[in-house]
Amino acid sequence: MRVFQYILLGFLVVCAISVSFSRKLLNSILIFMSYSLVMSIIWICLESPDLAITEAAVGAGVTSVLFFVTLKKINAMETIEDMGKFGKQGQEAKEDGVDDEQA
Amino acid sequence: MSRLKSEEEYEKTAAFHFFRWLSGSKDYYVGNMEMQPQEEYKEEEATIQERMREQQMIRDKVYDTQNNKWLFRFRWFYRIMAAVFCAILGVLLIVTVSFLPPTGGVAKPDNNEVAARYIERGMQETGAVNIVTGMILTYRAFDTFGETNVLFIATCCVMIMLMAEDAELKKRELLNDRRYEPKNDAILQGVATILVPVIFIFGIYIILNGHLSPGGGFSGGATIGAGLILYVSAFGFKKTQRFFHEGIYKAAKVTALCMYGLIGIYYYVTGANGLENHIPLGIPGHIVSAGIIFPINICVGIEVACTMYAFYALFRRGGL
C-alpha cells in the first residue's frame, strides 16, 4: 500500500509540472483533470472518503468542464467551422479526426 | 587544460540555454504557445468626443459644489463618516483580538477539550454516525450556513454578469438550435443514457446517507450537478428544460436556503448543543435520525447541485 501511495504521489508531481509546461491549453486541462483524479485516490488512501467524493465531482468534473467552456468562449479550441475556414491546415486536422467539438 | 569554445559551439550547449532562460533574453513561449495576436483597439473620433461631452456634463451637473450647498455638505459629511467608520471598525477588531485566548497554548480548550468532546460525545449529542457531518452541521452549523450563502451570492453575481436577455437568447436560438451543444453524438448520448441515472441515484444516496456514511450535502450535490452537466452536454438545453428550467431553479434554490435558515434558527432558539434538544435525535444508524442533520443535508445538496448546473449553463449559454 505504501509503495502504491508513493507511485501516486510521484504521478501527482509529474502532472503538476507538466500542466505548466504543456504547450496546448487543451492538453493542460486534460492533465489537470488526471491530477484531480489521482488526488481523489490519494484522499481515499489517507482515509478521508468525504473529500475524495468531492474532489472527484468538483475537481475532475465540474472545474474541467468550466475550463473547456472558457476555452471555447475565447476561441482557443478549434471547432469544425474553424477548420473549414483556415483551409489546408484545417483539413489536415479534420482527417486526423480532431473532435474538440465534443468537449 | 580547457579550451574556449567558439560562439556557435557554445550556443548548442545546455549551459547557454540555461543562462539565456535565466537572464530572460528570449521568451520561449513566444511562437510556441497557442497565441492569437491582439487586435489594436481603435476608436472613432465621434465616440471620443461624445464620451468627453458626457463626462463634462456629468462633472458640471453632479459635482457642481459651488452652487449646490447640500452636495458640498454631504461630501464633507461622507468623508468624515468614512474615516470615523474605519477607525471604529479598526478599534473594534483590535479590542476583540486582545480578548481572544493566546494561540498555541497547551491548556487552551481548542487544543484538547473540544476535539476530545467531538469524538467522545459527538454521536450522543448529534445522533450522527458520521462524525464529520455531525460536526459541521450541528456544532458548526453557522459556518456551513455562511458557506451556503457564499454559493448563493456567487451564482447571483455570475447571473448578473453573464445572463443574456430573453429576446437575444431567442434570436440566437432561432439561428441555430444546437449551437451551444455538440452535434448529436451517438457515443456521448449512449453513455449518458446509461450513466446519468446512476450518477443521480448515487448523488441522492450520498445526500440521504450523509449522517451514516462518508459524504454529505456538498459531495452529493456536486455529484448531482456533474450528472446534470453531462445530461445537458449530451442532449442539449431544450430537453433539460423539460424538467429543470429557470422557474424550478429559482424556487429550489431560494427554498433550500430559506429552509436551512429556518431550521438553523429553530435549532439555536430552542437550545443548541449541550442544552436541552427539542428535535428528537432518533436511533443512531437509522436513516431518519440525527435531528437537524438530515433536512439540512438535503437543503445543502439542492443548493450545491443548482449552483454547479447554473455555473455551466450561464457560462455556456447565458441563461438557464
Interface residues (C-beta under 8 A of the other chain):
Chain A: R23 K24 L25 P49 D50 A52 I53 T54 A57 V58 G61 V62 V65 L66 V69 T70 K73 N75 A76 E101 Q102
Chain B: N32 M33 E34 Q36 V132 T133 P182 K183 D185 L188 I206 P214 G215 G216 F218 S219 G220 A222 T223 G225 A226 I229 S233 M308 F311 Y312 F315 R316
